[in-house]
Amino acid sequence: MGFNKQISNVAGFEIKATYNSSPAFKFFVIGNAIACGYSVLSLPFVAYMVEGWMLNLLDLLNLGLVMAAASAAAAIGYVGKYGNDEIGWTKVCPYYEKFCGRTQISIACSYVGFLLFLFVCAMSSVYKSRLSNSD
C-alpha cells in the first residue's frame, strides 16, 4: 500500500492517488508498519518463550492496531468503490482502477495479518493457562 499510486485524468486535470490522499490510508500504512516492526522485534522473545504478561499485552495491542487500521482503510475503500449518493460522494474507483485493486489486496492481506495475530494471542493464552494449571 505504501508504494501504491496512480495518476488519472479527471475532467482535464491530472490527479494522483496515493495513500497520502486519505488520513485513513495513512493510518493503515503506519499501523501495519508498527505491527510488522513489533512482530520482527518480538521474535527473539518468543523463541526463548519469555513468560510474563507484557508480551501478551503487546500482542493484544497489536491485534487491536491492525484491526483498527484495516477497518478504517476498508471503510474509506468502500466509499471510494461504491460512493454515497445521500451525501453526494461519487465513486472514484472507475477513475483509479489499478489503485483500488491494489488497495483491496492490501486490505485483504491486513485482515489475514489480523487473523494471524488473533491466532497468536489465542495460542499464547492457551499456553499460559496450561502452565498455570500444571503448577
Beta strands, then each sheet from edge to edge (+ up, - down):
strand 1: 5-10
strand 2: 13-18
sheet 1: 1+ 2-
end
